Amino acid sequence: MVYSARVLALLLASSVALVTALFLSLIESVETSALWLASLISFSASYLLSYAVLEFLFFRGINKIDKMMGKLMKKELKGITKEKSAGLDPFEKLNEEIAAFALLKQKEIDELRKLEAFRKEFIADVSHELKTPIFAAQGFVHTLIDGAVNDKNVRTKFLKKAAKSLDGLDSLVQDLLTLSQIETGDIKMKFGQVDLFKLCEEVIDQFEEKAERKKIILKLQPARQSKILVHADRQRIDQVVTNLVSNAINYTQEGGEVTVSFEVSKKNVTTFVTDTGDGIPDQHLHRIFERFYRVDKSRSREKGGTGLGLAIVKHILEGHNTKAEVHSEVDKGSVFSFKLPRSRDDED
């Protein structure tokens, strides 16, 4: 600042003292010593009053605003804190508004940085996931082009492997599209009455052959149930159960068990998918619903899947105003669960 409270107070006090002296000089009975004393008193009083008013009511507020604006210009927003000013400060409201604006901008900047980091990580993950099946299929096709196509056995074997890689690529693209459509709201939930028991029974039937190949006991409890009616989007909840059962089978060793069970309360139905598989370490539990997050990247890729199943589960359940819960112990297994509201027609 060019001017300070001290300089302005001196100028004002000098002006007041001069005016006082000139006014008293017009009175003939006032002696010179009294004139000087009056000037000194008026100067001192004016200086102290002016300095206090300027320093504490104006310049401090202005200096705070100046510092905040400087930080805003330099984008140093983290150093700004929202402070309550004194009640007599005329710039109190302005200071608070600037501080609130700065804090809001800092939050926006932090959020943008997180999104940028997420974008970079997502692009890297997608590139890596796409590269694996593409390179595999490319290798098989080029081997056939280079002459292996003339050998019938080799040709059939390599074409099957190339087709498997392309099927995996198709699954990955489909999951990416599904996830993107759910997040952007392009896929609208179609709520209605759903027989959850029948839905889970159909999913179990779908995975029976896969479970038998791994000698895994796949069961539904209770084995028989008339109906369990919930209010949900049948197609999306089918995706949820399918992903959870598929993961449970993939991460359960031969001879293990995967069980789908229910807990019915007055208002809700909780579905449990329990396995006796590898389990998930505690430090990974809060991240398993992120896209492409794998607890053990090398082993997870060998077991198949796109790495998007649990992310899709998370977003579908959020669309149902609920969330997936998980409890797990390493080498003992995991329990995934989610809660849905009972259909009104099925409530007691």
C-alpha positions as CSV (number, residue, x, y, z in Angstrom):
1,M,0.0,0.0,0.0
2,V,1.3,3.5,-0.8
3,Y,-0.3,5.1,2.3
4,S,-0.3,3.8,5.8
5,A,-2.6,4.5,8.8
6,R,0.3,6.3,10.5
7,V,1.0,8.7,7.6
8,L,-2.7,9.5,7.1
9,A,-3.2,10.0,10.9
10,L,-0.3,12.5,11.0
11,L,-1.7,14.4,8.1
12,L,-5.2,14.6,9.6
13,A,-3.8,15.5,13.1
14,S,-1.6,18.2,11.6
15,S,-4.6,19.7,9.7
16,V,-6.8,19.6,12.8
17,A,-4.0,21.3,14.9
18,L,-3.5,24.0,12.3
19,V,-7.2,24.7,12.0
20,T,-7.5,24.9,15.8
21,A,-4.5,27.2,16.1
22,L,-5.8,29.5,13.3
23,F,-9.2,29.6,15.0
24,L,-7.8,30.5,18.4
25,S,-5.5,33.1,17.0
26,L,-8.5,35.1,16.0
27,I,-9.3,35.6,19.7
28,E,-7.2,38.4,21.1
29,S,-7.3,37.2,24.7
30,V,-5.7,33.9,23.9
31,E,-2.0,33.9,24.7
32,T,0.7,32.3,22.6
33,S,1.5,29.6,25.1
34,A,-2.2,28.7,25.3
35,L,-2.3,28.6,21.5
36,W,0.6,26.2,21.4
37,L,-0.9,24.0,24.1
38,A,-4.3,23.8,22.4
39,S,-2.6,22.9,19.1
40,L,-0.6,20.2,20.8
41,I,-3.6,18.7,22.5
42,S,-5.7,18.8,19.4
43,F,-2.8,17.2,17.4
44,S,-2.3,14.4,19.9
45,A,-6.0,13.6,20.3
46,S,-6.6,13.8,16.6
47,Y,-3.6,11.6,15.8
48,L,-4.5,8.9,18.3
49,L,-8.2,8.8,17.2
50,S,-7.4,8.9,13.5
51,Y,-4.7,6.2,13.8
52,A,-7.0,3.9,15.8
53,V,-9.8,4.3,13.4
54,L,-7.7,3.9,10.2
55,E,-5.6,1.1,11.5
56,F,-8.1,-1.1,13.2
57,L,-11.2,-0.4,11.1
58,F,-9.9,0.1,7.6
59,F,-6.3,-0.7,6.9
60,R,-6.3,-4.1,8.6
61,G,-9.4,-5.1,6.6
62,I,-7.9,-3.7,3.4
63,N,-4.6,-5.5,4.0
64,K,-6.4,-8.8,4.6
65,I,-8.3,-8.4,1.3
66,D,-5.0,-7.4,-0.5
67,K,-3.3,-10.6,0.8
68,M,-6.2,-12.8,-0.1
69,M,-6.4,-11.3,-3.6
70,G,-2.6,-11.8,-4.0
71,K,-3.0,-15.5,-3.1
72,L,-5.9,-15.8,-5.4
73,M,-3.9,-14.3,-8.3
74,K,-1.0,-16.7,-7.4
75,K,-3.4,-19.6,-6.9
76,E,-2.0,-20.2,-3.4
77,L,-5.4,-21.0,-2.0
78,K,-4.4,-23.6,0.6
79,G,-3.1,-20.9,2.9
80,I,-6.4,-19.1,3.1
81,T,-8.6,-19.9,6.1
82,K,-12.0,-18.7,6.9
83,E,-11.7,-16.5,9.9
84,K,-14.3,-14.6,11.9
85,S,-13.5,-10.9,11.9
86,A,-14.1,-8.5,14.7
87,G,-17.7,-7.2,15.0
88,L,-16.6,-3.5,14.3
89,D,-14.7,-4.4,11.1
90,P,-16.6,-2.9,8.1
91,F,-14.9,-5.3,5.8
92,E,-15.9,-8.4,7.8
93,K,-18.5,-9.6,5.3
94,L,-16.3,-8.9,2.3
95,N,-13.4,-10.8,3.9
96,E,-15.6,-13.8,4.7
97,E,-17.0,-13.9,1.2
98,I,-13.5,-13.8,-0.3
99,A,-12.4,-16.6,2.1
100,A,-15.4,-18.7,1.3
101,F,-14.8,-18.2,-2.5
102,A,-11.2,-19.1,-2.1
103,L,-12.0,-22.3,-0.1
104,L,-14.6,-23.2,-2.8
105,K,-12.1,-22.8,-5.5
106,Q,-9.5,-24.8,-3.6
107,K,-12.0,-27.7,-3.3
108,E,-12.7,-27.4,-7.0
109,I,-9.0,-27.5,-7.8
110,D,-8.5,-30.5,-5.5
111,E,-11.4,-32.3,-7.2
112,L,-10.0,-31.5,-10.7
113,R,-6.6,-32.9,-9.6
114,K,-8.2,-36.1,-8.4
115,L,-10.2,-36.4,-11.6
116,E,-7.1,-35.8,-13.6
117,A,-5.2,-38.5,-11.7
118,F,-8.2,-40.8,-12.1
119,R,-8.3,-40.1,-15.8
120,K,-4.7,-40.9,-16.3
121,E,-5.0,-44.1,-14.3
122,F,-8.1,-45.1,-16.1
123,I,-6.5,-44.5,-19.6
124,A,-3.5,-46.5,-18.5
125,D,-5.7,-49.4,-17.2
126,V,-7.9,-49.4,-20.3
127,S,-4.9,-49.4,-22.6
128,H,-3.3,-52.3,-20.7
129,E,-6.5,-54.3,-20.6
130,L,-7.2,-53.8,-24.3
131,K,-3.6,-54.5,-25.3
132,T,-3.6,-58.0,-23.8
133,P,-6.4,-59.6,-26.0
134,I,-5.5,-57.5,-29.0
135,F,-1.9,-58.6,-29.0
136,A,-2.9,-62.2,-28.3
137,A,-5.3,-62.3,-31.3
138,Q,-2.8,-60.5,-33.4
139,G,-0.1,-63.0,-32.7
140,F,-2.3,-66.0,-33.6
141,V,-3.6,-64.4,-36.8
142,H,0.0,-63.4,-38.0
143,T,1.2,-66.9,-37.2
144,L,-1.5,-68.3,-39.4
145,I,-0.7,-65.8,-42.2
146,D,3.0,-66.8,-42.0
147,G,2.1,-70.4,-43.0
148,A,0.6,-72.2,-40.1
149,V,-2.8,-71.9,-41.8
150,N,-1.9,-74.9,-44.0
151,D,-1.7,-77.2,-41.0
152,K,-5.3,-78.0,-40.1
153,N,-4.7,-78.9,-36.5
154,V,-2.6,-75.7,-35.8
155,R,-5.1,-73.6,-37.8
156,T,-8.1,-74.8,-35.7
157,K,-6.2,-74.4,-32.4
158,F,-5.0,-70.9,-33.2
159,L,-8.3,-69.7,-34.5
160,K,-10.0,-70.9,-31.3
161,K,-7.4,-69.0,-29.3
162,A,-7.8,-65.9,-31.4
163,A,-11.6,-66.1,-31.0
164,K,-11.3,-66.5,-27.3
165,S,-9.1,-63.4,-27.1
166,L,-11.6,-61.4,-29.2
167,D,-14.5,-62.7,-27.0
168,G,-12.6,-61.3,-24.0
169,L,-12.1,-58.0,-25.9
170,D,-15.8,-57.9,-26.7
171,S,-16.7,-58.5,-23.0
172,L,-14.4,-55.7,-21.9
173,V,-15.9,-53.2,-24.4
174,Q,-19.4,-54.2,-23.5
175,D,-18.7,-53.7,-19.8
176,L,-17.1,-50.4,-20.5
177,L,-20.1,-49.3,-22.4
178,T,-22.5,-50.5,-19.7
179,L,-20.5,-48.7,-17.0
180,S,-20.4,-45.5,-19.0
181,Q,-24.1,-45.6,-19.8
182,I,-25.0,-46.1,-16.1
183,E,-22.7,-43.3,-15.0
184,T,-24.0,-40.8,-17.6
185,G,-27.7,-41.8,-16.9
186,D,-28.2,-43.2,-20.4
187,I,-29.5,-46.4,-18.8
188,K,-32.6,-45.7,-16.8
189,M,-33.6,-48.1,-14.1
190,K,-36.9,-49.8,-14.8
191,F,-38.3,-50.6,-11.3
192,G,-40.9,-53.2,-10.8
193,Q,-41.8,-56.3,-8.8
194,V,-39.1,-58.9,-9.0
195,D,-39.0,-62.5,-7.7
196,L,-35.5,-62.4,-6.3
197,F,-35.5,-66.1,-5.5
198,K,-36.3,-67.1,-9.0
199,L,-33.7,-64.7,-10.4
200,C,-31.0,-66.2,-8.2
201,E,-32.1,-69.7,-9.2
202,E,-31.7,-68.9,-12.8
203,V,-28.2,-67.5,-12.2
204,I,-27.2,-70.6,-10.3
205,D,-28.4,-72.8,-13.2
206,Q,-26.3,-70.6,-15.5
207,F,-23.1,-71.3,-13.6
208,E,-23.7,-75.0,-12.6
209,E,-21.5,-76.4,-15.4
210,K,-18.7,-74.0,-14.6
211,A,-18.8,-74.9,-11.0
212,E,-18.8,-78.6,-11.8
213,R,-15.7,-78.2,-13.9
214,K,-13.9,-76.8,-10.8
215,K,-15.6,-79.3,-8.5
216,I,-17.2,-76.4,-6.6
217,I,-20.5,-76.9,-4.7
218,L,-22.8,-74.2,-5.9
219,K,-26.1,-74.0,-4.0
220,L,-29.1,-71.8,-3.2
221,Q,-30.4,-71.5,0.4
222,P,-33.2,-72.3,1.0
223,A,-33.3,-74.9,-1.8
224,R,-37.0,-74.2,-2.3
225,Q,-38.9,-71.0,-1.8
226,S,-42.2,-69.9,-3.2
227,K,-41.3,-66.3,-3.8
228,I,-39.1,-63.5,-2.5
229,L,-40.6,-60.3,-4.0
230,V,-38.5,-57.1,-4.1
231,H,-38.8,-53.7,-5.8
232,A,-36.0,-53.4,-8.3
233,D,-34.8,-53.4,-11.9
234,R,-34.8,-57.1,-12.8
235,Q,-32.2,-56.9,-15.6
236,R,-29.7,-54.8,-13.5
237,I,-30.1,-57.0,-10.4
238,D,-29.5,-60.0,-12.6
239,Q,-26.2,-58.4,-13.6
240,V,-25.3,-57.8,-10.0
241,V,-26.0,-61.4,-8.9
242,T,-24.3,-62.8,-12.1
243,N,-21.1,-60.8,-11.4
244,L,-21.0,-61.7,-7.7
245,V,-21.5,-65.4,-8.4
246,S,-19.0,-65.4,-11.3
247,N,-16.4,-63.8,-9.1
248,A,-17.1,-66.2,-6.2
249,I,-16.5,-69.2,-8.5
250,N,-13.4,-67.7,-10.1
251,Y,-11.7,-67.0,-6.8
252,T,-12.7,-70.3,-5.0
253,Q,-10.4,-73.3,-5.2
254,E,-11.4,-76.7,-6.3
255,G,-13.6,-78.5,-3.8
256,G,-14.9,-75.2,-2.3
257,E,-18.4,-73.9,-1.9
258,V,-20.3,-70.9,-3.2
259,T,-23.7,-70.2,-1.6
260,V,-26.4,-67.7,-2.4
261,S,-28.7,-67.0,0.6
262,F,-31.3,-64.5,1.9
263,E,-32.3,-62.7,5.0
264,V,-35.8,-61.4,4.9
265,S,-36.9,-58.6,7.3
266,K,-40.1,-56.7,7.5
267,K,-39.1,-54.1,5.0
268,N,-36.0,-55.4,3.2
269,V,-34.4,-58.5,1.7
270,T,-30.6,-58.9,2.0
271,T,-28.9,-61.2,-0.5
272,F,-25.6,-62.9,0.5
273,V,-23.1,-64.5,-1.9
274,T,-20.7,-66.5,0.2
275,D,-17.6,-68.3,-1.0
276,T,-14.7,-70.3,0.6
277,G,-12.1,-68.8,-1.7
278,D,-8.9,-66.8,-1.4
279,G,-10.3,-64.0,0.6
280,I,-9.4,-60.3,0.3
281,P,-6.8,-58.6,2.6
282,D,-8.2,-55.7,4.7
283,Q,-6.0,-53.1,2.9
284,H,-7.7,-53.9,-0.4
285,L,-11.4,-54.0,0.7
286,H,-12.0,-50.3,0.3
287,R,-10.8,-50.3,-3.4
288,I,-12.2,-53.5,-4.8
289,F,-15.2,-51.7,-6.4
290,E,-12.9,-49.4,-8.4
291,R,-12.6,-50.0,-12.1
292,F,-9.8,-52.5,-13.1
293,Y,-8.7,-52.8,-9.5
294,R,-7.3,-56.2,-8.9
295,V,-6.0,-57.5,-5.6
296,D,-3.4,-59.7,-7.3
297,K,-3.1,-58.5,-10.9
298,S,-1.3,-61.5,-12.3
299,R,-3.5,-64.2,-10.7
300,S,-6.7,-62.1,-11.3
301,R,-6.0,-61.9,-15.0
302,E,-5.5,-65.6,-15.2
303,K,-8.9,-66.2,-13.6
304,G,-10.6,-64.2,-16.4
305,G,-13.0,-61.3,-16.1
306,T,-12.7,-57.7,-17.3
307,G,-11.9,-56.1,-14.0
308,L,-15.1,-54.1,-14.2
309,G,-17.7,-56.4,-12.7
310,L,-17.6,-55.0,-9.2
311,A,-17.6,-51.4,-10.5
312,I,-20.8,-52.2,-12.4
313,V,-22.3,-53.8,-9.3
314,K,-21.5,-50.7,-7.3
315,H,-23.1,-48.3,-9.8
316,I,-26.2,-50.5,-10.3
317,L,-26.8,-50.7,-6.5
318,E,-26.3,-47.0,-6.1
319,G,-29.1,-46.6,-8.7
320,H,-31.2,-48.7,-6.3
321,N,-30.2,-46.4,-3.4
322,T,-28.3,-49.2,-1.7
323,K,-24.7,-50.5,-1.7
324,A,-22.7,-53.7,-1.7
325,E,-21.2,-54.8,1.6
326,V,-18.2,-57.2,1.8
327,H,-16.7,-59.1,4.7
328,S,-13.6,-61.2,4.0
329,E,-10.9,-63.3,5.6
330,V,-7.7,-64.3,3.8
331,D,-7.7,-68.0,2.9
332,K,-11.2,-68.4,4.4
333,G,-13.5,-66.7,1.9
334,S,-15.7,-63.7,1.3
335,V,-19.3,-62.7,1.8
336,F,-20.8,-60.1,-0.5
337,S,-24.2,-58.8,0.3
338,F,-26.7,-56.1,-0.8
339,K,-30.1,-55.0,0.4
340,L,-33.3,-54.4,-1.6
341,P,-36.7,-53.2,-0.4
342,R,-39.5,-55.8,-0.3
343,S,-42.3,-55.4,-2.7
344,R,-45.4,-54.0,-1.1
345,D,-47.4,-57.0,-2.2
346,D,-45.0,-59.2,-0.3
347,E,-44.8,-57.3,3.0
348,D,-46.4,-58.8,6.0
